[in-house]
Amino acid sequence: MSDGSDGEGRSPSTSAGGGGRGDDPLDPAALPCLFWDEMPDKPEEHPDYAALQAIADECTPEERADSFRKQGNKKLEVGLKAKNRFLLREAVGLYTKGLELQSSEAGVNLALYNNRAHVHSLLGNWRNSLEDSQAARRLDPSNVKAAFRAARAAAKLGQLELAGRLVDGGLALDPASKELLKLQSDLAPARAAAEARARAEAEAEERRMAPARALAAALTARGYRLTRPQVAVGTRRPYADAAGVVHWPVLLMYPETLQQDVVEDWADEDCVADHLDVMFGEGAPPLPWDAAGEYSRARVELYYLANAGQPLTQPQLEDAMAGRWPEGLDRDAEGPTRYGAAAARWTRVDEALSLREVLTRPDHIVAGAPLFFVVAGGTEYRERFLTER
């Protein structure tokens, strides 16, 4: 059979009047298969392709990974000369195939990561370039080129702190590296500005948090423990006066009717009975929903939920006093424990005690703001209330 003259032997792109493969410069099959931009029809009929496939089938994963590295390097070389981004992306694909083989040769894997990081940077894929450079550094922490590429990618992504650390680490390996020294110089103004902004933000945050920290310290010093915020009285929070007395916003809930009252400022040294005298004593206005007059001073009883939750840490308490959700606290965490020695339960308030003495009992953990449940003694509802929990 003559070369290229027989119909069955011709490449699909060979015209009837033309010669064999190679006559059409636009035909992918006219190039060695290593340089194909796209797969031609029937690639298995191309002798170079068939030969490479046969070799690949006989190679170890290490040999195949190194082959993909070399193929990727060729694609990179041609792509740079031709300024062809498609070929650069092909190089990325070849390096990826090499890495997917999980070669036991650390040097080959290092080269694959480094080279892929380089091509990603040429394509502007800075996130990928950073990830590959960091992977290369994990394989070889002494690799200066990987440190430079990682630092440059981090800088392009605006991660100036990381970029600075990478530059410093690279210069520790090679103090004379021109690439790293230039990058260090380029980063210096931006790093200085970023550090100044960070200092200003930290100082502003400290000023914002100072009152909350002082309040949290005062609460802890007076023996209070708080759990995750579940009860709030608007935006009101406790405060400590000049004498160190803590003033609480207190919520009184009437579970029988789902009504509520608020004591906006209850000094913690005030006796509970004194407040109840004002609210329910003679001369106090009747509760508009208590037509039967059951909630009289002689019959009202206050209860709180003992063991309402796990106490906050001091930093979490500071967050809560600043009006933030405490850091590290799961919003979806389960509520009070229902069983065991630490199970939640209704505990009656001793009216003879001060608010502080009630709130600092061993089983009393404040769930944001003090909450007391008010029921009328001697009623059917009271008995039902105490058994429902």
C-alpha positions in Angstrom: 0.0 0.0 0.0 1.5 3.4 -1.0 2.0 6.0 1.7 -1.2 7.9 2.0 -2.6 6.9 -1.3 -5.0 4.2 -0.2 -8.4 5.3 1.0 -8.4 3.2 4.1 -4.9 4.3 5.1 -5.5 8.0 4.8 -6.2 10.3 7.7 -9.8 11.5 7.7 -8.6 15.0 6.9 -6.5 13.9 3.8 -8.2 15.0 0.6 -8.5 12.6 -2.4 -6.0 14.6 -4.3 -3.5 15.1 -1.5 -0.7 13.1 0.0 -0.5 11.4 3.4 -0.8 13.0 6.8 1.2 16.2 7.2 0.0 17.8 3.9 -2.6 19.9 5.8 -0.8 22.1 8.4 -4.2 22.6 10.2 -4.8 18.9 10.6 -4.1 17.8 14.2 -2.8 14.5 12.9 -0.1 16.4 11.0 1.7 17.1 14.3 3.3 14.6 16.7 0.6 13.6 19.1 2.3 15.3 22.0 1.3 18.6 20.4 -2.3 17.9 19.4 -4.6 20.7 20.5 -7.6 18.4 20.0 -8.1 14.7 19.5 -8.3 13.8 15.7 -10.6 11.2 14.4 -9.3 7.7 14.9 -6.2 8.7 17.0 -5.3 5.1 17.4 -4.3 5.0 13.7 -1.6 7.6 14.4 1.7 5.7 15.0 3.0 8.1 17.6 -0.2 7.9 19.6 -0.3 4.1 19.4 3.4 3.9 20.5 2.9 6.2 23.4 -0.2 4.3 24.5 1.7 1.0 24.4 4.5 2.5 26.4 2.1 3.9 29.0 0.4 0.6 29.4 3.7 -1.0 30.4 4.9 1.8 32.7 4.7 2.0 36.5 2.6 4.8 38.1 5.8 6.6 38.9 7.0 6.4 35.3 3.6 7.5 34.0 3.5 10.4 36.5 6.9 11.6 35.3 5.7 11.2 31.7 2.8 13.4 32.4 5.2 15.9 33.9 7.3 15.9 30.8 4.2 16.2 28.5 2.9 19.1 30.6 6.3 20.8 30.3 6.2 20.5 26.5 2.6 21.9 26.4 3.8 24.7 28.7 6.8 25.5 26.4 4.7 25.5 23.2 1.9 27.4 24.9 4.2 30.2 26.0 5.8 30.5 22.6 2.4 30.5 20.9 0.8 32.6 23.6 -1.9 30.0 23.6 -4.0 29.8 26.8 -5.6 26.6 25.6 -2.3 24.9 25.6 -1.6 26.2 29.1 -4.8 24.7 30.3 -3.8 21.5 28.6 -0.6 21.6 30.6 -2.6 22.0 33.8 -4.6 18.9 32.8 -1.5 16.8 32.2 0.1 17.8 35.5 -3.2 16.9 37.2 -3.2 13.5 35.6 0.3 13.0 36.9 -0.8 13.9 40.5 -3.8 11.7 40.3 -1.5 8.7 40.0 -0.2 9.3 43.5 3.3 8.5 42.7 5.6 7.4 45.5 8.3 9.6 44.0 8.1 12.8 46.1 10.4 14.7 43.7 8.0 14.0 40.8 5.0 15.1 42.8 6.9 18.2 43.9 7.6 19.1 40.3 4.0 18.5 39.3 2.7 20.8 42.0 5.2 23.4 41.4 4.7 23.4 37.6 0.9 23.4 37.9 1.1 26.3 40.4 3.3 28.2 37.8 0.8 27.6 35.0 -2.1 28.6 37.2 -0.4 31.9 37.9 0.1 32.4 34.2 -3.7 31.9 33.7 -4.5 34.2 36.7 -5.9 31.3 38.8 -4.3 32.7 41.9 -6.4 30.6 44.4 -5.3 27.4 42.6 -1.7 28.6 42.4 -1.7 29.3 46.1 -3.1 25.8 46.9 -0.6 24.0 44.7 2.3 26.1 46.0 1.4 25.3 49.5 1.1 21.6 48.6 4.6 21.8 47.2 5.9 23.4 50.4 4.4 20.6 52.4 6.3 18.1 50.3 9.5 20.2 50.6 9.5 23.0 53.2 12.9 24.1 51.9 11.6 24.8 48.4 12.2 28.5 47.8 10.4 28.6 44.5 7.2 27.2 46.1 7.5 29.8 48.9 7.8 32.6 46.3 4.8 31.4 44.2 2.7 30.9 47.3 3.6 34.4 48.6 2.8 36.0 45.2 -0.5 34.2 44.9 -1.5 35.2 48.4 -0.6 38.8 47.7 -2.7 38.7 44.5 -5.6 37.4 46.6 -5.2 40.2 49.1 -4.1 37.9 51.9 -1.3 40.2 52.9 -0.6 38.7 56.3 -0.1 35.3 54.8 1.9 36.7 51.9 4.2 38.4 54.4 4.7 35.2 56.4 5.5 33.3 53.2 8.0 36.0 52.1 9.7 35.9 55.4 9.9 32.1 55.4 11.3 32.1 51.9 14.0 34.7 52.7 14.9 32.6 55.8 15.8 29.9 53.3 17.4 32.1 50.7 18.2 35.7 51.9 19.5 36.6 48.5 16.4 35.6 46.5 15.8 38.5 44.1 12.2 37.4 43.5 11.4 37.3 47.2 13.2 40.6 48.0 11.3 42.4 45.2 8.0 40.9 46.4 8.9 42.0 50.0 9.6 45.5 48.8 6.4 45.6 46.8 4.4 44.3 49.8 5.9 46.7 52.4 3.6 49.7 51.9 0.5 47.5 51.7 1.6 45.5 54.8 2.3 48.6 56.8 -1.1 50.0 55.8 -2.9 46.8 56.7 -1.1 46.5 60.0 -2.1 50.1 60.8 -5.7 49.3 60.0 -5.6 46.2 62.1 -4.2 48.2 65.1 -6.8 50.8 64.7 -9.6 48.2 64.5 -8.2 46.4 67.5 -8.1 49.6 69.5 -11.6 50.5 68.5 -12.8 47.0 69.4 -11.1 47.3 72.8 -12.9 50.6 73.4 -16.2 49.0 72.4 -15.7 46.0 74.6 -14.3 47.8 77.6 -17.7 48.4 79.2 -18.8 44.9 78.6 -15.6 43.5 80.0 -16.0 45.6 83.1 -19.6 44.6 83.6 -18.8 40.9 83.1 -16.0 41.2 85.7 -18.4 42.8 88.1 -21.0 40.1 87.6 -18.5 37.4 88.1 -17.1 39.1 91.2 -20.5 39.2 92.7 -21.1 35.5 92.1 -23.4 35.6 89.2 -23.4 32.9 86.5 -25.1 33.3 83.2 -26.0 30.7 80.5 -26.8 31.2 76.8 -29.1 34.2 76.3 -32.8 33.1 76.2 -34.5 35.9 78.0 -34.2 39.6 77.1 -35.9 42.8 78.3 -35.7 44.8 75.1 -32.2 46.0 74.7 -31.7 46.5 78.5 -28.7 44.8 80.2 -27.6 44.9 83.8 -25.2 47.6 84.9 -23.1 48.2 88.0 -23.4 51.6 89.8 -20.5 53.5 91.5 -21.0 51.5 94.7 -20.7 48.2 92.8 -24.4 47.3 93.1 -25.7 45.5 90.1 -29.0 46.7 88.7 -30.9 44.1 86.7 -33.9 44.3 84.3 -36.2 41.5 85.6 -39.0 39.8 83.8 -42.0 38.4 85.7 -44.0 35.9 83.7 -47.6 34.8 84.6 -47.7 31.4 82.9 -51.4 30.9 83.5 -52.3 33.8 81.2 -49.0 34.3 79.4 -49.0 37.9 80.6 -45.8 39.5 81.8 -44.5 42.4 83.9 -41.1 44.0 83.7 -39.1 45.6 86.5 -36.6 47.7 84.5 -34.2 48.5 87.3 -34.0 46.1 90.3 -31.0 46.7 92.5 -29.5 43.4 93.5 -29.4 44.3 97.2 -33.2 45.0 97.2 -35.3 42.4 99.0 -37.7 40.4 96.9 -40.5 40.9 99.3 -40.2 44.7 99.1 -40.8 44.6 95.3 -43.7 42.2 95.7 -45.2 44.6 98.3 -45.2 47.4 95.8 -46.6 45.3 93.0 -49.2 43.3 94.8 -49.8 45.0 98.2 -52.7 47.1 99.3 -53.1 50.1 97.1 -51.5 48.5 94.1 -53.6 48.5 91.0 -55.3 45.2 90.3 -54.1 43.1 87.4 -56.6 43.8 84.6 -56.8 40.1 83.6 -57.2 38.8 87.2 -61.0 39.1 87.6 -61.1 36.6 90.4 -58.5 38.5 92.4 -56.4 35.3 92.9 -53.0 37.1 92.5 -53.1 38.9 95.8 -50.0 39.7 97.9 -50.7 36.9 100.3 -51.0 34.3 97.5 -48.4 35.2 94.9 -45.5 32.8 94.7 -42.3 33.2 92.6 -40.4 30.4 91.0 -37.3 30.1 88.8 -36.1 27.3 86.6 -33.1 25.8 88.4 -30.2 24.5 86.3 -31.3 26.4 83.3 -28.1 25.7 81.3 -24.3 25.5 81.2 -22.5 28.6 82.5 -20.8 30.9 80.0 -17.0 31.2 80.0 -15.7 34.7 80.9 -15.1 35.6 77.2 -18.5 34.4 76.3 -20.0 36.4 79.2 -18.2 39.5 77.8 -19.8 38.9 74.4 -23.2 38.5 75.9 -22.8 41.8 77.9 -21.8 43.5 74.6 -25.0 42.3 73.0 -23.4 39.6 70.9 -24.0 36.0 70.6 -21.3 34.3 72.7 -18.5 33.0 70.5 -18.3 29.3 70.3 -21.8 28.8 71.7 -24.0 26.6 69.6 -27.4 28.3 68.9 -29.0 24.9 68.3 -27.6 23.2 71.4 -30.1 21.4 73.6 -31.6 23.3 76.5 -31.7 22.4 80.2 -31.2 18.8 81.2 -34.4 17.0 82.0 -33.0 14.1 84.1 -30.4 13.4 86.8 -29.1 15.4 89.7 -28.6 18.5 87.5 -32.0 18.3 85.9 -34.0 21.5 85.5 -36.8 22.0 88.0 -39.0 24.7 89.5 -37.6 26.2 92.6 -39.6 28.6 94.8 -38.0 32.0 95.6 -37.5 32.8 99.2 -39.0 36.3 99.4 -36.9 37.2 102.4 -33.7 37.1 100.3 -32.2 39.9 98.2 -32.2 39.5 94.5 -28.5 38.9 94.6 -29.0 36.1 97.1 -31.6 34.5 94.9 -29.6 34.8 91.6 -26.4 33.4 93.1 -27.9 30.3 94.6 -25.8 27.2 93.4 -28.6 26.0 91.1 -29.5 29.5 89.7 -28.0 30.2 86.3 -29.4 33.4 84.7 -30.5 32.8 81.1 -29.8 36.3 79.8 -32.0 38.3 82.2 -33.6 37.2 85.5 -36.9 35.4 84.9 -39.4 34.6 87.6 -42.7 32.7 87.1 -45.6 34.1 89.1 -48.4 31.8 90.2 -51.2 32.1 92.7 -51.0 29.7 95.7 -53.9 27.4 96.5 -55.1 27.2 92.9 -55.5 24.2 90.6 -53.2 25.9 88.1 -50.4 26.1 90.6 -50.4 22.3 91.1 -50.5 21.7 87.4 -47.7 24.2 86.8 -45.4 22.5 89.3 -45.9 19.1 87.8 -45.7 20.0 84.1 -41.9 20.6 84.0 
